[in-house]
Amino acid sequence: MRRFSIISASIFTLALFLQSVGPSYAQGYGEALLNAISYKPMPKGTPFSVQPLDNSDQNIALKNEFERILKAKGYTLSPDAPLVITFETRDELGAYKTRNKRAILELDAHGGREGGENARMRLNLYDSSTGGIFNQGKGETSVMTPSQYRLEVSIDNRTNGKRHWQAWSVTNLDKSDGATLIRAMVPEMVGNMGKTVTSLTFDLF
């Protein structure tokens, strides 16, 4: 049900700008974003050890995945290696906001035969769907930042405590479970070890 109060004018100039800014996604679904910083070169041929910051079942499985891919790429692994790959996984909840869909004004303009402008402004008094002056519209929830999975990796020297490399990768919540998404980030992480990377988007599957 809709009710309007109508105002007409032969010459009417009105600037009305409504901008709705949606959430800014770091990447699309099925993709991840990688950033990395190289602090100092890693000696070639130096063995690595892999160590999660906590020994959850998911992180133990991820440790095995790191080791499998490192071996496949020709790296040497040793429990007491001088270079230690440490990793941590996190779930980051997204942020949401609710806004009203109230529509107060509706504009309708048509050009005249001689280039003039006929404009009509309608005041929306009541609308059961969008809302008006005398009622409020149905609320609308929008995503400000999406929920994400995050993998953080660092490579440190066991002998002197110096950090060689640090990286983090994030992906938006998808239909896949978190463990699958995090595990899919590992090959890109290993492939970019020792490099400085800025906002590299890559496919997970």
C-alpha positions, -999 to +999 in steps of 0.1 A: +000+000+000+014+034-010+003+070-004+019+101-019+017+139-017+026+153-052+044+186-059+048+197-095+070+225-109+077+238-145+114+243-138+128+223-110+165+217-102+174+193-075+206+173-068+200+141-049+229+117-044+225+084-025+255+062-024+256+028-008+291+014-002+292-024-001+318-044+017+353-043+003+365-078-003+401-086-003+394-113-028+366-132-044+353-166-033+376-194-042+406-170-040+431-159-014+453-129-009+490-133+000+514-107+015+550-114+025+581-096+038+616-108+033+639-095+061+671-113+051+680-140+026+678-177+036+710-197+030+704-222+001+703-258+011+696-251+047+672-276+063+639-265+078+617-277+106+580-270+108+563-260+141+527-249+148+521-224+176+495-248+190+491-286+187+455-288+177+444-316+155+439-292+126+474-277+130+491-311+132+474-320+099+485-287+085+521-293+097+521-326+078+508-307+047+536-282+050+562-310+053+547-329+023+549-298+000+583-288+012+597-322+004+579-322-030+597-289-038+631-303-028+636-288+006+653-308+034+636-313+067+651-320+101+636-317+136+666-296+148+671-276+116+685-241+120+656-225+101+622-229+118+589-224+099+563-214+125+526-210+115+493-200+131+457-201+119+429-178+128+392-173+120+382-137+118+345-129+121+331-103+097+313-071+105+277-063+096+254-033+098+217-028+094+202+001+076+166+012+069+151+011+034+130+042+040+122+061+007+109+096+014+113+113-021+106+100-056+116+122-086+102+121-121+115+145-148+108+147-186+122+171-211+098+195-228+094+201-266+117+231-265+143+217-243+127+226-210+122+203-181+091+192-164+097+177-131+076+161-104+085+154-069+065+129-048+066+127-010+062+092+001+038+093+030+034+056+036+048+024+020+045-010+037+076-022+019+101+006+017+087+029+044+078+066+042+072+096+063+047+079+086+063+044+087+097+029+087+108+004+060+120-031+065+156-033+078+183-044+054+216-060+066+247-055+047+282-069+051+309-044+059+338-070+061+334-107+053+343-135+077+378-148+068+403-175+074+439-164+080+472-183+078+503-166+093+538-180+087+572-169+098+607-183+093+632-177+121+668-187+127+670-210+157+706-201+165+704-163+167+666-156+168+667-135+136+636-135+114+642-142+078+606-141+064+570-134+074+538-139+054+501-139+059+473-151+036+435-146+040+405-160+022+368-152+026+344-176+042+331-200+015+311-231+013+343-251+021+353-257+057+381-237+072+406-266+073+402-272+036+407-235+028+437-231+050+453-262+036+448-249+001+469-219+010+500-239+018+514-245-017+514-207-025+530-200+009+558-225+002+562-213-034+569-177-022+592-184+007+619-159+010+602-134-013+585-100-007+550-102-020+523-074-021+486-083-024+490-114-046+457-130-054+457-167-062+432-195-067+427-220-040+413-248-061 
